Structure formats: C-alpha cells, structure tokens
Amino acid sequence: MSVTIYHKPTCSTSRAALALLKARGLSPLVVDYMKVGWDRATLERLGAATGGGVRGLLRTKEEGARALLASGADAEAIVAAMIADPVLVERPIVETGKGARIGRPVETVLEVV
C-alpha cells in the first residue's frame, strides 16, 4: 500500500503520526511541505479526500487561517494563501488509496491504512 504523509518535522503531532505509521510496518513517502511547498492540485485533492474541502485543511491555530475564515474567504483565496504560507495547512495529513485524513488526533490516520 502506498502511503504519503504530509509532514512538518518540527511538529510533535506530525512526528507521532509518522512513528505510528512506521510502528505498523509502513514505509510512507514523507513530504516535508514546509520545504517543498504546496500546489493547487494537491490541496484540492486532499481537501476533497478529507471531506472538508480546502477550508477543512486550514490550521485554525494560526492567526492567518482564522483571519481567512473570519473574512469569509472563498476556496480560491484559501488555496492561494496556503500556497503562499504553507504553515496555514493543518498537519499531518496522511494519504493512501483509501483516502486522506488529518492526524488530529494522531490515530485518525489509521482510518486510511
């Protein structure tokens, strides 16, 4: 099974999700999105696969994400903001052929493996 984790190495929750996947015997492709960034197609695919659209991918702990929500920003503006500032995306996100899940709580990622 192909498993991809969109990961931020400095995030303890993201590290815990990666450790959980490895403990299950999986060798996920690790995408450090803070280094490689995001593109529109990936964000839209992950938003659809997680069920919340791109709005559901926003990391609401970030002031910029809260400002986007408060302003009523549309999906286009949200995607543009996430591409410009990758920290606005919630983490970690695990994607497999079964779908994608945001790892909050961490065990949620097991739903797609």
C-alpha positions, 0 to 999 in steps of 0.5 A: 500500500502506498502511503504519503504523509504530509509532514512538518518535522518540527511538529510533535503531532506530525512526528507521532503520526509518522512513528505510528505509521512506521510502528505498523510496518509502513514505509510512507513517502514523507513530504516535508511541505514546509520545504517543498511547498504546496500546489493547487492540485494537491490541496484540492485533492486532499481537501476533497479526500478529507471531506472538508474541502480546502477550508477543512485543511486550514490550521485554525491555530494560526492567526492567518487561517482564522483571519481567512475564515473570519473574512469569509474567504472563498476556496480560491483565496484559501488555496492561494494563501496556503500556497503562499504560507504553507504553515496555514495547512493543518498537519499531518495529513496522511494519504493512501488509496483509501483516502486522506485524513488529518492526524488530529488526533494522531490515530485518525490516520489509521482510518486510511491504512 
